[in-house]
Amino acid sequence: MSEAPAPKLTTVGATPARANALKILVTSRKGGVGKSTISANLAAFFKLEHGLTTTLLDLDLHGSSSDWLREARPIGVVVQHHPLPLDLGRKGAAMEARRHLRHAAESSDVVIADLTWSDALDGNWLFDYDVVLTPVSMSGIEVAATIGFLSNLHWVFESTVRTAPQLVICPSRVDETDSISKIFTSQTFPISFVLSPPVYNFAEAKFLFKKGYLSELADDRGSTFKVFAQSIADVGFAHMRSKLRRNISIGNLSKVSGESTVLTHFMQQRAHGNATATPATLMKQAVPEEPIAKVPEKKSGLLRRWFNPF
């Protein structure tokens, strides 16, 4: 049986509609939390592990994530560095951001955008993304600051009139998994989010800058990053299906009020000797009526399968 054709782009005047690409924004208001490392290596994961056409859209002035991919072994990720012109004001910066995102999405299956958030940015721009991923280091002060920053944007993530992006918080540069439970279960969070598996602070990681990729590290060092990256893929593609089918509320995956059910299950898996519980398992329990499928190994026609709503 032949596969259903992928949806065609439509046009409104001279402006093309956004392509059916998975769009992920990696952002935080603070530097030094692993944002560029996650952006560069998440883009590499989608290309290396799943063969998807991937663009890294580096919107930061310093361009660390784009430098990483440009200097490391070429793997076919398209790298674009377009620092946002914050001097143009909120509307001007948002227009530039949307233009670069639209162009990247027209020719890519996946777009990973890297941005240090500024109060000069317009929060409405976040609606252009499927997933907003915020790394946070394991400090109670920094977690509280991150929750405060995201709470100021609660009207985006909890919108009932527009399709909100899925918010994912990523424990980053983690030394001990136990620290995650202590920090995240000791605070009350006024905003809903999905907590991803952690990105660990491996000593070897810093030597990979401009040289290699986290998913290619041997043993648990590479496999744990793959678990994290696959969780982002699962959340992202589930969110896209929810927009097409309109019968999945991804925002209900984790209603956090002092403790995350996704974190709780992750810690339970670890306690039973499985430190790398699959994100797909976590999300199947959260949304049993719509299991999250793994990205198929077969690469041809992949987008047709994701975007066929029936």
C-alpha positions in Angstrom: 0.0 0.0 0.0 1.4 3.4 -1.0 2.0 6.0 1.7 -0.2 9.0 1.9 1.5 12.1 0.4 2.9 14.6 2.7 0.9 17.8 3.1 1.8 20.5 0.6 2.7 24.0 1.6 0.0 26.6 1.0 0.6 30.2 0.4 -1.1 33.3 1.7 -0.2 36.1 -0.7 3.5 35.9 -1.2 4.3 34.4 2.2 4.6 30.6 2.4 3.0 28.8 5.3 5.5 27.3 7.8 6.9 24.0 6.7 6.1 20.8 8.6 9.3 20.8 10.5 9.8 20.0 14.2 10.9 23.3 15.7 12.7 23.3 19.0 14.0 26.4 20.9 16.7 25.9 23.4 16.7 28.9 25.6 17.5 30.3 29.1 18.1 33.7 30.5 21.4 32.6 32.1 24.6 31.5 30.5 26.7 28.6 31.6 23.9 26.1 31.9 24.9 24.0 28.8 22.5 25.6 26.4 24.9 25.7 23.4 26.2 22.2 24.2 22.6 20.8 24.2 21.7 22.7 21.0 24.7 21.6 19.0 24.5 18.0 20.2 20.7 17.7 19.9 21.0 18.8 16.2 23.7 16.2 15.7 21.5 13.5 17.3 18.6 14.1 14.9 21.0 13.9 11.9 23.3 11.0 13.1 20.7 8.8 14.8 17.6 9.4 12.6 19.0 10.8 9.3 16.7 13.8 9.4 17.6 17.0 7.6 18.5 19.3 10.4 19.3 22.9 10.8 20.9 24.6 13.7 19.7 28.2 14.0 22.1 30.0 16.3 20.6 33.3 17.3 23.2 34.1 20.0 25.8 36.8 19.4 28.7 34.6 20.5 27.7 31.7 18.2 29.1 28.9 20.4 26.8 26.2 19.1 27.3 27.1 15.5 31.1 27.2 16.0 30.9 23.7 17.5 29.2 22.2 14.4 31.2 24.2 11.9 34.6 23.1 13.4 33.7 19.5 14.3 33.6 16.5 11.9 31.0 17.4 9.1 27.8 15.4 9.5 25.4 17.3 7.2 23.7 19.6 9.8 23.0 22.9 8.2 24.4 25.7 10.4 23.1 29.2 10.4 24.3 32.0 12.7 21.9 35.0 12.8 22.4 37.0 16.0 19.1 38.7 16.8 19.1 42.5 16.4 17.8 43.4 19.8 18.4 47.1 19.0 15.4 46.9 16.7 13.1 46.5 19.6 10.7 43.6 20.4 8.8 43.7 17.2 11.9 44.1 15.0 13.8 41.3 16.7 10.7 39.0 16.5 10.2 39.7 12.8 13.9 38.8 12.1 13.6 35.7 14.3 10.4 34.5 12.5 12.0 35.1 9.1 15.1 33.0 9.9 13.0 30.3 11.4 10.6 30.2 8.5 13.4 29.9 6.0 15.1 27.2 8.0 11.9 25.2 8.4 11.2 25.3 4.6 14.1 23.0 3.9 14.5 21.0 7.1 12.8 18.2 9.0 14.1 19.6 12.3 15.2 23.1 13.3 17.1 23.5 16.6 17.3 27.2 17.6 19.8 28.4 20.3 19.0 31.6 22.1 19.9 33.4 25.3 16.5 34.9 26.3 16.3 38.7 26.8 13.5 40.8 28.2 13.8 42.7 25.0 12.2 39.8 23.2 8.5 39.4 22.4 7.0 36.2 24.1 4.5 35.8 21.2 7.4 34.6 19.1 7.5 31.4 21.2 4.2 30.2 19.6 6.2 29.6 16.4 7.9 26.6 18.2 6.7 23.1 19.0 9.0 22.7 22.0 10.7 25.2 24.3 13.6 23.5 26.1 15.2 25.2 29.1 18.4 23.8 30.6 19.0 24.4 34.3 21.9 23.5 36.4 21.4 21.7 39.7 21.4 24.6 42.1 18.3 25.5 44.1 18.9 29.2 43.5 19.2 28.7 39.7 16.1 26.4 39.6 14.1 29.0 41.4 15.4 31.7 39.0 14.5 29.6 36.0 11.0 28.9 37.3 10.6 32.7 37.9 11.7 33.4 34.4 9.3 30.8 32.9 6.5 31.9 35.1 6.7 35.4 33.5 5.9 33.6 30.2 3.1 31.4 31.7 0.6 33.1 29.3 2.4 31.5 26.4 2.7 28.0 27.8 -0.8 27.9 29.3 -2.6 29.7 26.4 -6.1 28.5 25.7 -6.6 30.5 22.5 -3.4 29.5 20.6 -1.5 26.3 20.3 1.1 26.6 23.0 4.6 25.1 22.7 5.4 22.3 25.0 7.8 23.5 27.8 10.5 21.0 28.8 13.0 21.7 31.6 16.3 19.8 31.3 18.5 19.2 34.4 21.9 20.0 32.8 25.5 19.4 33.8 24.3 16.9 36.4 26.9 15.1 38.6 24.5 13.0 40.7 21.0 12.0 39.7 19.9 12.1 43.4 20.4 15.9 43.3 17.5 16.2 40.8 15.0 14.7 43.1 16.1 16.8 46.1 15.9 20.1 44.1 12.7 19.5 42.1 10.7 17.9 44.8 11.5 20.6 47.4 9.9 23.4 45.4 6.4 24.3 44.2 6.1 25.1 40.5 3.3 27.4 39.3 3.7 26.4 35.7 3.2 23.0 33.9 6.2 21.4 32.2 7.8 18.1 31.2 11.0 17.2 33.0 13.5 15.5 30.7 16.1 12.9 31.6 19.3 14.7 32.7 22.3 15.7 30.6 25.3 14.6 32.7 28.5 16.5 33.4 31.0 14.2 31.8 34.6 15.4 32.0 35.1 14.2 28.4 32.3 16.5 27.1 34.4 19.7 27.3 37.0 18.1 25.1 34.4 17.5 22.4 33.9 21.2 21.7 34.5 21.7 18.0 35.7 18.1 17.7 32.9 15.5 18.2 29.4 14.8 19.5 28.0 13.6 22.9 25.9 10.8 21.3 29.1 9.2 20.0 30.7 8.8 23.4 31.3 5.3 24.4 29.3 3.4 27.1 26.9 5.2 29.3 28.3 8.6 28.4 26.8 8.5 24.9 23.7 6.4 25.8 22.5 8.7 28.5 22.6 11.7 26.1 20.7 9.6 23.5 18.0 8.9 26.1 17.7 12.6 26.7 17.6 13.5 23.0 15.1 10.8 22.2 12.8 12.2 25.0 12.9 15.5 23.2 12.1 13.8 19.9 9.2 12.0 21.5 7.7 15.1 23.1 8.2 17.1 19.9 6.6 14.7 17.5 3.7 14.0 20.0 3.1 17.7 20.1 3.0 17.9 16.4 0.5 15.0 16.2 -1.6 16.8 18.8 -1.8 19.8 16.6 -3.0 17.8 13.7 -5.4 15.4 15.5 -6.4 17.8 18.2 -7.0 15.0 20.6 -3.9 14.9 22.7 -3.2 17.4 25.4 0.6 17.2 25.7 0.4 20.0 28.3 -1.2 17.4 30.6 1.9 15.1 30.6 3.1 16.7 33.8 1.0 19.1 35.9 3.7 20.0 38.3 2.8 21.2 41.8 5.8 20.3 44.0 6.7 17.1 42.3 6.9 15.9 38.7 5.2 12.6 37.8 7.7 12.2 35.0 10.6 12.7 37.4 9.0 10.4 39.9 8.8 7.6 37.4 12.3 8.2 36.2 13.6 7.9 39.7 11.7 4.7 40.3 13.2 3.2 37.2 16.6 4.2 38.5 15.9 2.7 41.9 15.1 -0.6 40.2 18.5 -0.7 38.5 17.5 0.9 35.2 19.2 4.2 35.1 18.3 4.8 31.5 14.5 4.3 31.5 13.3 5.2 28.1 11.4 8.5 27.6 8.9 6.6 25.4 7.9 4.5 28.5 7.5 7.6 30.6 5.2 9.3 28.1 3.2 6.2 27.3 2.1 6.1 31.0 1.3 9.8 30.8 -0.8 9.5 27.6 -1.9 5.9 27.5 -4.5 6.5 24.7 -1.8 7.7 22.3 1.5 5.8 22.8 4.6 7.6 21.6 6.2 5.7 18.8 9.9 5.5 18.4 11.3 7.2 15.3 11.4 4.5 12.7 14.7 3.2 11.4 13.5 3.5 7.9 14.2 7.1 6.8 12.5 7.4 3.5 8.9 8.7 3.8 9.4 9.5 7.5 7.6 12.8 7.4 4.7 11.3 5.6 4.2 8.9 8.5 4.5 11.6 11.1 2.2 14.0 9.4 -0.5 11.6 8.1 -3.2 12.3 10.7 -5.1 9.0 10.1 
